[in-house]
């Protein structure tokens, strides 16, 4: 009887502890993915937990391509405060990212001095969409900002807690007041 009571107590204690894990131990659906860097190395996006993220689908031959300059400026200004800019090249809109990953990297570094993290080319819509973008655009994981990507340089802001807190269309530049305000608001929140 004593053994049964001890086992029941241990089971209840384990269940209660497991049910109340701190939020920091949970990984958001966006960060619960592994992707390839632009150089072909595997990257576990969970490494960005606790950071504020600006996730952008980028392209080298788009009218919005000059936004690379503003994205890099944001990266330089806020990276030491906890911001990470993540660029995902995509060729789904007007075939405006036709080159290889090496071509994309060379262009970004030579034309815009990009130092923020870039990843391998992906699809952001459709059956072959990257799991990262499925999580960003799905009604199940992102009911507030769900929906297909409409063009290059759409921007998602993810808070330190891993939740998607804002989505900005192509026409909203990375240094627009509303983007800066949203980034600074998220950076001001404590890490959990």
N, CA, C and O atoms as a DFTB+ gen file, in Angstrom:
768 C
 N C O
     1  1       0.813      -1.180       0.000
     2  2       0.000       0.000       0.000
     3  2       0.870       1.263       0.000
     4  3       0.616       2.203      -0.753
     5  1       1.914       1.270       0.867
     6  2       2.825       2.417       0.928
     7  2       3.511       2.614      -0.418
     8  3       3.682       3.746      -0.868
     9  1       3.911       1.504      -1.070
    10  2       4.574       1.578      -2.376
    11  2       3.619       2.167      -3.421
    12  3       4.025       2.993      -4.238
    13  1       2.360       1.741      -3.394
    14  2       1.367       2.259      -4.319
    15  2       1.174       3.761      -4.110
    16  3       1.102       4.517      -5.080
    17  1       1.090       4.191      -2.872
    18  2       0.933       5.617      -2.561
    19  2       2.146       6.407      -3.032
    20  3       1.996       7.500      -3.577
    21  1       3.331       5.877      -2.832
    22  2       4.552       6.546      -3.277
    23  2       4.567       6.683      -4.797
    24  3       4.908       7.739      -5.329
    25  1       4.196       5.610      -5.488
    26  2       4.155       5.654      -6.960
    27  2       3.118       6.660      -7.452
    28  3       3.372       7.413      -8.392
    29  1       1.942       6.670      -6.808
    30  2       0.909       7.624      -7.207
    31  2       1.369       9.056      -6.981
    32  3       1.153       9.920      -7.831
    33  1       2.007       9.315      -5.831
    34  2       2.505      10.652      -5.526
    35  2       3.556      11.073      -6.549
    36  3       3.526      12.200      -7.045
    37  1       4.481      10.174      -6.865
    38  2       5.529      10.487      -7.849
    39  2       4.906      10.763      -9.216
    40  3       5.336      11.679      -9.917
    41  1       3.898       9.979      -9.600
    42  2       3.231      10.194     -10.888
    43  2       2.524      11.525     -10.953
    44  3       2.598      12.218     -11.968
    45  1       1.830      11.901      -9.873
    46  2       1.148      13.194      -9.821
    47  2       2.160      14.327      -9.866
    48  3       1.958      15.309     -10.580
    49  1       3.245      14.202      -9.111
    50  2       4.282      15.241      -9.100
    51  2       4.888      15.406     -10.486
    52  3       5.107      16.532     -10.932
    53  1       5.162      14.302     -11.175
    54  2       5.723      14.382     -12.522
    55  2       4.741      15.053     -13.473
    56  3       5.122      15.920     -14.259
    57  1       3.472      14.649     -13.397
    58  2       2.454      15.225     -14.270
    59  2       2.321      16.723     -14.044
    60  3       2.247      17.490     -15.004
    61  1       2.289      17.144     -12.792
    62  2       2.173      18.573     -12.504
    63  2       3.387      19.340     -13.000
    64  3       3.254      20.419     -13.577
    65  1       4.567      18.785     -12.774
    66  2       5.791      19.458     -13.219
    67  2       5.824      19.556     -14.739
    68  3       6.134      20.615     -15.286
    69  1       5.507      18.462     -15.425
    70  2       5.547      18.462     -16.891
    71  2       4.516      19.415     -17.471
    72  3       4.753      20.019     -18.516
    73  1       3.375      19.558     -16.809
    74  2       2.329      20.438     -17.304
    75  2       2.626      21.909     -17.124
    76  3       1.989      22.756     -17.751
    77  1       3.582      22.218     -16.279
    78  2       3.878      23.618     -15.982
    79  2       5.319      23.978     -16.312
    80  3       5.976      24.700     -15.563
    81  1       5.797      23.476     -17.427
    82  2       7.140      23.837     -17.864
    83  2       7.169      25.318     -18.201
    84  3       6.191      25.854     -18.722
    85  1       8.279      25.984     -17.910
    86  2       8.359      27.399     -18.254
    87  2       8.232      27.604     -19.754
    88  3       8.604      26.735     -20.543
    89  1       7.704      28.760     -20.144
    90  2       7.496      29.079     -21.563
    91  2       8.791      28.995     -22.352
    92  3       8.770      28.661     -23.536
    93  1       9.920      29.294     -21.715
    94  2      11.209      29.282     -22.408
    95  2      11.555      27.894     -22.932
    96  3      12.351      27.758     -23.861
    97  1      10.938      26.831     -22.316
    98  2      11.233      25.481     -22.762
    99  2      10.425      25.090     -23.993
   100  3      10.698      24.059     -24.608
   101  1       9.452      25.888     -24.352
   102  2       8.632      25.619     -25.524
   103  2       9.231      26.344     -26.725
   104  3       9.719      27.469     -26.615
   105  1       9.182      25.680     -27.859
   106  2       9.708      26.290     -29.077
   107  2       8.526      26.621     -29.978
   108  3       7.655      25.781     -30.203
   109  1       8.499      27.853     -30.495
   110  2       7.396      28.256     -31.364
   111  2       7.418      27.430     -32.650
   112  3       8.464      26.905     -33.031
   113  1       6.269      27.311     -33.321
   114  2       6.224      26.547     -34.573
   115  2       7.192      27.075     -35.629
   116  3       7.708      26.301     -36.435
   117  1       7.441      28.374     -35.635
   118  2       8.374      28.941     -36.615
   119  2       9.799      28.485     -36.310
   120  3      10.548      28.116     -37.215
   121  1      10.163      28.513     -35.042
   122  2      11.542      28.183     -34.666
   123  2      11.770      26.686     -34.510
   124  3      12.905      26.250     -34.314
   125  1      10.726      25.913     -34.592
   126  2      10.848      24.464     -34.459
   127  2      11.167      23.838     -35.816
   128  3      10.513      22.884     -36.238
   129  1      12.173      24.380     -36.490
   130  2      12.550      23.930     -37.832
   131  2      14.059      23.993     -38.010
   132  3      14.755      24.792     -37.383
   133  1      14.529      23.131     -38.876
   134  2      15.927      23.186     -39.303
   135  2      15.911      23.574     -40.775
   136  3      15.118      23.047     -41.557
   137  1      16.790      24.498     -41.147
   138  2      16.868      24.990     -42.521
   139  2      18.331      24.989     -42.953
   140  3      19.235      24.778     -42.145
   141  1      18.538      25.224     -44.214
   142  2      19.908      25.343     -44.735
   143  2      20.285      26.820     -44.804
   144  3      19.497      27.655     -45.249
   145  1      21.486      27.125     -44.361
   146  2      21.996      28.485     -44.525
   147  2      22.268      28.708     -46.002
   148  3      22.209      27.770     -46.796
   149  1      22.562      29.923     -46.367
   150  2      22.853      30.232     -47.772
   151  2      24.120      29.516     -48.247
   152  3      24.346      29.365     -49.447
   153  1      24.944      29.078     -47.283
   154  2      26.164      28.338     -47.621
   155  2      25.962      26.828     -47.535
   156  3      26.915      26.061     -47.679
   157  1      24.706      26.396     -47.298
   158  2      24.391      24.973     -47.304
   159  2      24.531      24.266     -45.968
   160  3      24.380      23.046     -45.905
   161  1      24.814      24.998     -44.897
   162  2      24.959      24.385     -43.580
   163  2      23.591      24.291     -42.902
   164  3      22.750      25.177     -43.054
   165  1      23.383      23.212     -42.157
   166  2      22.113      23.056     -41.435
   167  2      22.087      24.015     -40.241
   168  3      23.053      24.124     -39.486
   169  1      20.947      24.706     -40.095
   170  2      20.757      25.648     -38.998
   171  2      19.478      25.277     -38.267
   172  3      18.412      25.169     -38.873
   173  1      19.591      25.084     -36.972
   174  2      18.423      24.847     -36.129
   175  2      17.907      26.212     -35.698
   176  3      18.580      26.922     -34.950
   177  1      16.714      26.588     -36.168
   178  2      16.184      27.915     -35.866
   179  2      15.902      28.117     -34.377
   180  3      15.701      29.249     -33.937
   181  1      15.884      27.041     -33.605
   182  2      15.699      27.170     -32.153
   183  2      16.828      28.000     -31.535
   184  3      16.680      28.513     -30.425
   185  1      17.941      28.135     -32.235
   186  2      19.050      28.936     -31.703
   187  2      18.662      30.415     -31.565
   188  3      19.347      31.172     -30.877
   189  1      17.578      30.820     -32.208
   190  2      17.133      32.215     -32.140
   191  2      16.125      32.451     -31.005
   192  3      15.620      33.564     -30.852
   193  1      15.831      31.415     -30.213
   194  2      14.903      31.602     -29.091
   195  2      15.383      32.740     -28.205
   196  3      16.573      32.870     -27.920
   197  1      14.425      33.569     -27.774
   198  2      14.754      34.689     -26.893
   199  2      15.138      35.955     -27.635
   200  3      15.310      37.006     -27.018
   201  1      15.275      35.871     -28.954
   202  2      15.584      37.049     -29.763
   203  2      14.303      37.580     -30.409
   204  3      13.311      36.861     -30.529
   205  1      14.341      38.819     -30.812
   206  2      13.283      39.400     -31.637
   207  2      13.725      39.170     -33.078
   208  3      14.859      39.481     -33.441
   209  1      12.834      38.628     -33.894
   210  2      13.194      38.274     -35.270
   211  2      12.386      39.062     -36.278
   212  3      11.187      39.279     -36.106
   213  1      13.063      39.487     -37.334
   214  2      12.394      40.049     -38.493
   215  2      12.679      39.076     -39.639
   216  3      13.800      39.006     -40.142
   217  1      11.653      38.330     -40.042
   218  2      11.791      37.290     -41.069
   219  2      11.253      37.853     -42.379
   220  3      10.124      38.339     -42.442
   221  1      12.084      37.779     -43.433
   222  2      11.752      38.427     -44.702
   223  2      12.055      37.493     -45.868
   224  3      13.123      36.885     -45.924
   225  1      11.103      37.383     -46.806
   226  2      11.384      36.670     -48.054
   227  2      11.990      37.696     -49.021
   228  3      11.365      38.707     -49.343
   229  1      13.200      37.422     -49.470
   230  2      13.970      38.412     -50.233
   231  2      14.188      37.963     -51.674
   232  3      14.057      36.784     -52.002
   233  1      14.525      38.931     -52.524
   234  2      14.827      38.659     -53.933
   235  2      15.766      39.743     -54.456
   236  3      15.685      40.902     -54.049
   237  1      16.652      39.350     -55.358
   238  2      17.704      40.251     -55.854
   239  2      17.298      41.134     -57.022
   240  3      17.970      42.126     -57.303
   241  1      16.211      40.793     -57.710
   242  2      15.830      41.535     -58.916
   243  2      14.420      42.103     -58.818
   244  3      13.654      42.064     -59.781
   245  1      14.093      42.618     -57.667
   246  2      12.747      43.110     -57.394
   247  2      12.813      44.624     -57.210
   248  3      13.853      45.158     -56.823
   249  1      11.726      45.304     -57.480
   250  2      11.677      46.735     -57.219
   251  2      11.905      47.059     -55.746
   252  3      12.315      48.169     -55.408
   253  1      11.641      46.091     -54.871
   254  2      11.836      46.291     -53.427
   255  2      13.221      45.861     -52.957
   256  3      13.520      45.957     -51.766
   257  1      14.071      45.392     -53.864
   258  2      15.398      44.914     -53.479
   259  2      16.203      45.945     -52.683
   260  3      16.967      45.541     -51.807
   261  1      16.076      47.253     -52.934
   262  2      16.804      48.207     -52.096
   263  2      16.470      48.117     -50.599
   264  3      17.169      48.704     -49.773
   265  1      15.412      47.389     -50.255
   266  2      15.107      47.190     -48.833
   267  2      16.219      46.419     -48.112
   268  3      16.298      46.446     -46.884
   269  1      17.071      45.736     -48.871
   270  2      18.244      45.091     -48.255
   271  2      19.044      46.114     -47.440
   272  3      19.522      45.810     -46.347
   273  1      19.182      47.311     -47.977
   274  2      19.954      48.349     -47.288
   275  2      19.325      48.686     -45.936
   276  3      20.032      48.820     -44.936
   277  1      18.008      48.823     -45.905
   278  2      17.322      49.141     -44.646
   279  2      17.339      47.951     -43.698
   280  3      17.464      48.131     -42.487
   281  1      17.216      46.745     -44.224
   282  2      17.291      45.558     -43.371
   283  2      18.671      45.462     -42.717
   284  3      18.783      45.152     -41.531
   285  1      19.711      45.731     -43.496
   286  2      21.062      45.692     -42.940
   287  2      21.256      46.789     -41.897
   288  3      21.921      46.568     -40.885
   289  1      20.683      47.969     -42.134
   290  2      20.782      49.058     -41.155
   291  2      20.077      48.668     -39.847
   292  3      20.596      48.935     -38.763
   293  1      18.904      48.041     -39.945
   294  2      18.214      47.563     -38.744
   295  2      19.070      46.537     -38.011
   296  3      19.199      46.577     -36.787
   297  1      19.648      45.627     -38.771
   298  2      20.503      44.607     -38.188
   299  2      21.661      45.252     -37.421
   300  3      21.942      44.878     -36.282
   301  1      22.321      46.209     -38.042
   302  2      23.463      46.873     -37.391
   303  2      23.023      47.646     -36.149
   304  3      23.721      47.647     -35.135
   305  1      21.871      48.300     -36.230
   306  2      21.404      49.153     -35.137
   307  2      20.921      48.355     -33.925
   308  3      21.122      48.774     -32.785
   309  1      20.285      47.208     -34.168
   310  2      19.604      46.508     -33.078
   311  2      20.137      45.114     -32.746
   312  3      19.644      44.487     -31.808
   313  1      21.122      44.614     -33.481
   314  2      21.541      43.228     -33.228
   315  2      22.098      43.049     -31.816
   316  3      21.888      42.000     -31.207
   317  1      22.798      44.040     -31.287
   318  2      23.338      43.923     -29.937
   319  2      22.265      44.059     -28.866
   320  3      22.512      43.789     -27.691
   321  1      21.071      44.480     -29.278
   322  2      19.945      44.601     -28.333
   323  2      19.024      43.390     -28.408
   324  3      18.065      43.286     -27.644
   325  1      19.321      42.465     -29.340
   326  2      18.542      41.232     -29.409
   327  2      17.755      40.997     -30.678
   328  3      16.978      40.044     -30.737
   329  1      17.925      41.834     -31.711
   330  2      17.229      41.618     -32.981
   331  2      18.069      40.735     -33.899
   332  3      19.291      40.872     -33.967
   333  1      17.404      39.838     -34.595
   334  2      18.047      39.075     -35.666
   335  2      17.172      39.207     -36.909
   336  3      15.974      38.925     -36.871
   337  1      17.781      39.637     -38.002
   338  2      17.102      39.706     -39.296
   339  2      17.423      38.403     -40.024
   340  3      18.587      38.019     -40.135
   341  1      16.386      37.724     -40.518
   342  2      16.553      36.459     -41.229
   343  2      15.993      36.607     -42.633
   344  3      14.803      36.866     -42.809
   345  1      16.855      36.441     -43.636
   346  2      16.447      36.581     -45.029
   347  2      16.323      35.230     -45.719
   348  3      17.245      34.415     -45.691
   349  1      15.169      35.007     -46.337
   350  2      14.903      33.762     -47.058
   351  2      14.682      34.074     -48.534
   352  3      13.591      34.504     -48.908
   353  1      15.698      33.867     -49.389
   354  2      15.537      34.109     -50.821
   355  2      14.439      33.217     -51.419
   356  3      14.304      32.043     -51.072
   357  1      13.671      33.811     -52.317
   358  2      12.547      33.102     -52.931
   359  2      12.397      33.555     -54.376
   360  3      12.500      34.745     -54.675
   361  1      12.155      32.606     -55.266
   362  2      12.022      32.897     -56.693
   363  2      10.579      32.756     -57.182
   364  3      10.355      32.634     -58.386
   365  1       9.600      32.772     -56.278
   366  2       8.205      32.521     -56.660
   367  2       7.482      33.731     -57.237
   368  3       6.400      33.576     -57.803
   369  1       8.035      34.909     -57.114
   370  2       7.325      36.113     -57.552
   371  2       8.088      36.762     -58.696
   372  3       9.120      37.398     -58.484
   373  1       7.579      36.599     -59.895
   374  2       8.192      37.200     -61.070
   375  2       9.580      36.665     -61.384
   376  3      10.349      37.319     -62.089
   377  1       9.914      35.482     -60.871
   378  2      11.244      34.869     -61.081
   379  2      12.348      35.880     -60.788
   380  3      13.303      36.011     -61.553
   381  1      12.206      36.589     -59.673
   382  2      13.128      37.680     -59.350
   383  2      14.300      37.262     -58.459
   384  3      15.058      38.106     -57.982
   385  1      14.440      35.945     -58.238
   386  2      15.616      35.416     -57.539
   387  2      16.081      34.164     -58.276
   388  3      16.039      33.061     -57.729
   389  1      16.536      34.346     -59.551
   390  2      16.822      33.192     -60.397
   391  2      18.164      32.508     -60.132
   392  3      18.339      31.352     -60.516
   393  1      19.095      33.175     -59.500
   394  2      20.446      32.631     -59.346
   395  2      20.560      31.571     -58.266
   396  3      19.598      31.252     -57.568
   397  1      21.762      31.038     -58.153
   398  2      22.066      30.051     -57.115
   399  2      22.245      30.762     -55.770
   400  3      22.282      31.991     -55.709
   401  1      22.355      29.987     -54.710
   402  2      22.625      30.573     -53.403
   403  2      23.933      31.368     -53.420
   404  3      24.027      32.433     -52.809
   405  1      24.937      30.843     -54.122
   406  2      26.222      31.558     -54.218
   407  2      26.035      32.905     -54.912
   408  3      26.639      33.900     -54.511
   409  1      25.199      32.939     -55.953
   410  2      24.906      34.198     -56.653
   411  2      24.207      35.192     -55.729
   412  3      24.541      36.377     -55.707
   413  1      23.232      34.692     -54.966
   414  2      22.477      35.544     -54.042
   415  2      23.416      36.133     -52.997
   416  3      23.378      37.334     -52.729
   417  1      24.255      35.293     -52.412
   418  2      25.182      35.753     -51.378
   419  2      26.146      36.796     -51.929
   420  3      26.380      37.827     -51.298
   421  1      26.705      36.529     -53.104
   422  2      27.637      37.482     -53.719
   423  2      26.951      38.825     -53.968
   424  3      27.513      39.878     -53.668
   425  1      25.738      38.784     -54.515
   426  2      24.985      40.004     -54.771
   427  2      24.738      40.771     -53.477
   428  3      24.999      41.972     -53.406
   429  1      24.240      40.087     -52.462
   430  2      23.890      40.745     -51.195
   431  2      25.106      41.367     -50.520
   432  3      25.023      42.467     -49.975
   433  1      26.222      40.670     -50.556
   434  2      27.418      41.193     -49.902
   435  2      28.068      42.318     -50.705
   436  3      28.525      43.307     -50.131
   437  1      28.112      42.170     -52.028
   438  2      28.794      43.183     -52.830
   439  2      27.959      44.451     -53.019
   440  3      28.504      45.555     -53.037
   441  1      26.654      44.298     -53.156
   442  2      25.787      45.449     -53.427
   443  2      25.286      46.137     -52.155
   444  3      25.165      47.362     -52.119
   445  1      24.990      45.338     -51.095
   446  2      24.362      45.901     -49.895
   447  2      25.123      45.608     -48.597
   448  3      24.644      45.940     -47.513
   449  1      26.291      44.996     -48.699
   450  2      27.100      44.672     -47.515
   451  2      26.292      43.930     -46.451
   452  3      26.421      44.210     -45.259
   453  1      25.462      42.987     -46.885
   454  2      24.596      42.260     -45.965
   455  2      25.421      41.374     -45.040
   456  3      26.263      40.595     -45.488
   457  1      25.166      41.506     -43.742
   458  2      25.795      40.641     -42.742
   459  2      24.752      39.841     -41.957
   460  3      25.110      38.928     -41.213
   461  1      23.454      40.179     -42.117
   462  2      22.442      39.414     -41.390
   463  2      22.321      38.022     -42.004
   464  3      22.790      37.785     -43.117
   465  1      21.697      37.115     -41.281
   466  2      21.640      35.714     -41.686
   467  2      20.736      35.513     -42.904
   468  3      19.579      35.931     -42.931
   469  1      21.312      34.859     -43.902
   470  2      20.585      34.489     -45.121
   471  2      20.527      32.970     -45.191
   472  3      21.421      32.277     -44.704
   473  1      19.471      32.468     -45.798
   474  2      19.262      31.034     -45.873
   475  2      19.125      30.591     -47.324
   476  3      19.074      31.421     -48.231
   477  1      19.067      29.285     -47.538
   478  2      18.916      28.747     -48.870
   479  2      17.578      29.150     -49.474
   480  3      16.627      29.466     -48.759
   481  1      17.520      29.134     -50.800
   482  2      16.291      29.503     -51.507
   483  2      15.162      28.548     -51.137
   484  3      15.357      27.339     -51.008
   485  1      13.984      29.124     -50.972
   486  2      12.817      28.345     -50.591
   487  2      11.594      28.813     -51.368
   488  3      11.621      29.854     -52.024
   489  1      10.526      28.032     -51.284
   490  2       9.197      28.475     -51.683
   491  2       8.501      28.957     -50.423
   492  3       8.702      28.392     -49.348
   493  1       7.690      29.992     -50.544
   494  2       6.962      30.516     -49.393
   495  2       5.466      30.227     -49.479
   496  3       4.752      30.353     -48.484
   497  1       4.991      29.842     -50.654
   498  2       3.586      29.498     -50.876
   499  2       3.507      28.142     -51.562
   500  3       4.485      27.658     -52.132
   501  1       2.324      27.542     -51.495
   502  2       2.074      26.323     -52.257
   503  2       2.527      25.056     -51.566
   504  3       2.971      25.078     -50.418
   505  1       2.404      23.932     -52.295
   506  2       2.675      22.624     -51.684
   507  2       4.135      22.427     -51.280
   508  3       4.423      21.617     -50.399
   509  1       5.051      23.149     -51.903
   510  2       6.471      23.008     -51.570
   511  2       6.974      24.113     -50.646
   512  3       8.181      24.305     -50.505
   513  1       6.059      24.833     -50.025
   514  2       6.465      25.918     -49.123
   515  2       7.296      25.371     -47.971
   516  3       7.038      24.287     -47.447
   517  1       8.282      26.141     -47.601
   518  2       9.127      25.800     -46.460
   519  2       8.265      25.677     -45.208
   520  3       7.321      26.449     -45.043
   521  1       8.565      24.726     -44.321
   522  2       7.837      24.629     -43.055
   523  2       7.871      25.929     -42.246
   524  3       6.937      26.216     -41.498
   525  1       8.926      26.703     -42.391
   526  2       9.005      27.996     -41.710
   527  2       7.862      28.888     -42.180
   528  3       7.167      29.501     -41.370
   529  1       7.675      28.956     -43.495
   530  2       6.623      29.817     -44.037
   531  2       5.236      29.206     -43.862
   532  3       4.247      29.936     -43.788
   533  1       5.151      27.904     -43.796
   534  2       3.859      27.292     -43.466
   535  2       3.444      27.732     -42.066
   536  3       2.277      28.050     -41.835
   537  1       4.392      27.752     -41.134
   538  2       4.094      28.187     -39.763
   539  2       3.767      29.679     -39.716
   540  3       2.900      30.100     -38.949
   541  1       4.452      30.475     -40.526
   542  2       4.201      31.921     -40.543
   543  2       2.837      32.267     -41.120
   544  3       2.231      33.256     -40.708
   545  1       2.343      31.477     -42.063
   546  2       1.138      31.859     -42.803
   547  2      -0.096      31.004     -42.508
   548  3      -1.176      31.288     -43.024
   549  1       0.046      29.976     -41.697
   550  2      -1.060      29.065     -41.408
   551  2      -2.033      29.649     -40.394
   552  3      -1.621      30.327     -39.453
   553  1      -3.309      29.389     -40.582
   554  2      -4.330      29.835     -39.613
   555  2      -4.171      29.107     -38.283
   556  3      -4.528      29.649     -37.237
   557  1      -3.645      27.899     -38.310
   558  2      -3.467      27.134     -37.073
   559  2      -2.353      27.718     -36.208
   560  3      -2.498      27.805     -34.989
   561  1      -1.255      28.114     -36.822
   562  2      -0.108      28.608     -36.050
   563  2      -0.039      30.129     -35.995
   564  3       0.646      30.689     -35.140
   565  1      -0.741      30.797     -36.898
   566  2      -0.694      32.258     -36.944
   567  2      -2.051      32.821     -37.348
   568  3      -2.186      33.401     -38.426
   569  1      -3.065      32.654     -36.487
   570  2      -4.409      33.086     -36.888
   571  2      -4.529      34.588     -37.141
   572  3      -5.348      35.011     -37.957
   573  1      -3.735      35.387     -36.460
   574  2      -3.847      36.837     -36.593
   575  2      -3.271      37.350     -37.921
   576  3      -3.798      38.300     -38.500
   577  1      -2.196      36.727     -38.399
   578  2      -1.501      37.233     -39.589
   579  2      -1.437      36.199     -40.715
   580  3      -0.584      36.301     -41.596
   581  1      -2.321      35.218     -40.693
   582  2      -2.302      34.130     -41.670
   583  2      -2.608      34.622     -43.076
   584  3      -3.178      35.695     -43.272
   585  1      -2.216      33.813     -44.039
   586  2      -2.502      34.098     -45.438
   587  2      -1.250      34.006     -46.286
   588  3      -0.135      34.197     -45.801
   589  1      -1.452      33.712     -47.557
   590  2      -0.322      33.567     -48.477
   591  2       0.526      34.828     -48.534
   592  3       0.050      35.936     -48.288
   593  1       1.793      34.627     -48.865
   594  2       2.704      35.730     -49.135
   595  2       2.308      36.291     -50.497
   596  3       2.102      35.538     -51.450
   597  1       2.205      37.595     -50.583
   598  2       1.746      38.216     -51.834
   599  2       2.894      38.639     -52.752
   600  3       2.722      38.684     -53.970
   601  1       4.064      38.951     -52.181
   602  2       5.193      39.378     -53.018
   603  2       6.473      39.292     -52.201
   604  3       6.456      38.916     -51.029
   605  1       7.573      39.644     -52.837
   606  2       8.875      39.672     -52.156
   607  2       8.882      40.729     -51.049
   608  3       8.123      41.698     -51.086
   609  1       9.730      40.523     -50.093
   610  2       9.987      41.479     -48.995
   611  2       8.780      41.710     -48.082
   612  3       8.586      42.810     -47.564
   613  1       7.971      40.659     -47.890
   614  2       6.995      40.715     -46.796
   615  2       7.774      40.422     -45.520
   616  3       8.709      39.620     -45.513
   617  1       7.370      41.087     -44.442
   618  2       8.135      41.021     -43.202
   619  2       7.255      40.545     -42.053
   620  3       6.144      41.040     -41.860
   621  1       7.766      39.579     -41.293
   622  2       7.101      39.089     -40.090
   623  2       7.971      39.443     -38.896
   624  3       9.180      39.210     -38.917
   625  1       7.371      40.000     -37.865
   626  2       8.083      40.296     -36.631
   627  2       7.676      39.259     -35.595
   628  3       6.491      39.057     -35.329
   629  1       8.665      38.612     -35.023
   630  2       8.445      37.579     -34.015
   631  2       9.049      38.067     -32.707
   632  3      10.213      38.466     -32.661
   633  1       8.255      38.031     -31.650
   634  2       8.702      38.490     -30.343
   635  2       9.636      37.495     -29.680
   636  3       9.827      36.378     -30.161
   637  1      10.215      37.924     -28.565
   638  2      11.145      37.071     -27.817
   639  2      10.502      35.755     -27.382
   640  3      11.188      34.749     -27.205
   641  1       9.185      35.772     -27.214
   642  2       8.470      34.574     -26.780
   643  2       8.146      33.635     -27.943
   644  3       7.516      32.598     -27.734
   645  1       8.560      33.977     -29.153
   646  2       8.334      33.130     -30.320
   647  2       7.024      33.376     -31.028
   648  3       6.739      32.727     -32.034
   649  1       6.211      34.306     -30.525
   650  2       4.925      34.586     -31.166
   651  2       5.081      35.623     -32.274
   652  3       5.878      36.555     -32.166
   653  1       4.305      35.442     -33.338
   654  2       4.288      36.405     -34.431
   655  2       3.462      37.596     -33.951
   656  3       2.291      37.450     -33.602
   657  1       4.084      38.773     -33.938
   658  2       3.412      39.952     -33.380
   659  2       3.032      40.987     -34.436
   660  3       2.233      41.882     -34.162
   661  1       3.595      40.875     -35.638
   662  2       3.260      41.839     -36.691
   663  2       3.643      41.255     -38.049
   664  3       4.526      40.404     -38.162
   665  1       2.952      41.741     -39.063
   666  2       3.260      41.380     -40.454
   667  2       3.166      42.658     -41.262
   668  3       2.194      43.406     -41.157
   669  1       4.191      42.902     -42.073
   670  2       4.252      44.115     -42.882
   671  2       4.378      43.742     -44.354
   672  3       5.198      42.893     -44.701
   673  1       3.584      44.358     -45.226
   674  2       3.634      44.033     -46.651
   675  2       4.875      44.613     -47.327
   676  3       5.623      45.397     -46.744
   677  1       5.058      44.204     -48.553
   678  2       6.200      44.645     -49.355
   679  2       6.375      46.160     -49.338
   680  3       7.487      46.661     -49.174
   681  1       5.278      46.881     -49.508
   682  2       5.352      48.338     -49.604
   683  2       5.744      49.047     -48.320
   684  3       6.070      50.233     -48.353
   685  1       5.720      48.354     -47.196
   686  2       6.153      48.953     -45.928
   687  2       7.643      48.707     -45.797
   688  3       8.083      47.568     -45.642
   689  1       8.415      49.774     -45.858
   690  2       9.870      49.638     -45.802
   691  2      10.316      49.236     -44.392
   692  3       9.648      49.565     -43.411
   693  1      11.438      48.530     -44.293
   694  2      11.919      48.087     -42.986
   695  2      12.184      49.218     -41.991
   696  3      12.148      48.997     -40.781
   697  1      12.447      50.420     -42.489
   698  2      12.701      51.538     -41.572
   699  2      11.480      52.443     -41.398
   700  3      11.598      53.559     -40.893
   701  1      10.307      51.959     -41.819
   702  2       9.066      52.725     -41.631
   703  2       8.817      52.887     -40.127
   704  3       9.153      51.997     -39.347
   705  1       8.231      54.019     -39.716
   706  2       8.003      54.257     -38.289
   707  2       7.263      53.123     -37.587
   708  3       7.594      52.783     -36.452
   709  1       6.261      52.531     -38.250
   710  2       5.507      51.458     -37.601
   711  2       6.340      50.202     -37.389
   712  3       6.127      49.471     -36.423
   713  1       7.292      49.948     -38.292
   714  2       8.175      48.792     -38.136
   715  2       9.150      49.052     -36.986
   716  3       9.341      48.200     -36.119
   717  1       9.758      50.232     -36.990
   718  2      10.704      50.592     -35.923
   719  2      10.005      50.534     -34.562
   720  3      10.547      49.977     -33.607
   721  1       8.815      51.103     -34.477
   722  2       8.066      51.116     -33.213
   723  2       7.797      49.688     -32.737
   724  3       7.954      49.385     -31.554
   725  1       7.392      48.819     -33.656
   726  2       7.102      47.423     -33.293
   727  2       8.368      46.699     -32.834
   728  3       8.341      45.968     -31.844
   729  1       9.476      46.899     -33.549
   730  2      10.745      46.258     -33.165
   731  2      11.175      46.749     -31.790
   732  3      11.503      45.946     -30.916
   733  1      11.175      48.062     -31.597
   734  2      11.623      48.612     -30.310
   735  2      10.708      48.162     -29.173
   736  3      11.174      47.922     -28.059
   737  1       9.416      48.047     -29.448
   738  2       8.484      47.559     -28.433
   739  2       8.797      46.137     -28.010
   740  3       8.738      45.810     -26.825
   741  1       9.128      45.298     -28.965
   742  2       9.460      43.892     -28.650
   743  2      10.811      43.800     -27.956
   744  3      10.984      43.009     -27.029
   745  1      11.774      44.613     -28.406
   746  2      13.097      44.596     -27.762
   747  2      13.025      45.054     -26.312
   748  3      13.833      44.626     -25.488
   749  1      12.070      45.918     -25.993
   750  2      11.933      46.445     -24.633
   751  2      11.379      45.392     -23.672
   752  3      11.517      45.529     -22.456
   753  1      10.759      44.353     -24.203
   754  2      10.198      43.307     -23.345
   755  2      11.339      42.426     -22.829
   756  3      12.305      42.167     -23.548
   757  1      11.220      41.970     -21.582
   758  2      12.297      41.138     -21.015
   759  2      12.349      39.762     -21.669
   760  3      11.343      39.236     -22.145
   761  1      13.549      39.199     -21.677
   762  2      13.692      37.829     -22.158
   763  2      13.050      36.909     -21.150
   764  3      13.106      37.156     -19.946
   765  1      12.440      35.847     -21.641
   766  2      11.801      34.886     -20.732
   767  2      12.517      33.574     -20.785
   768  3      12.132      32.633     -20.091
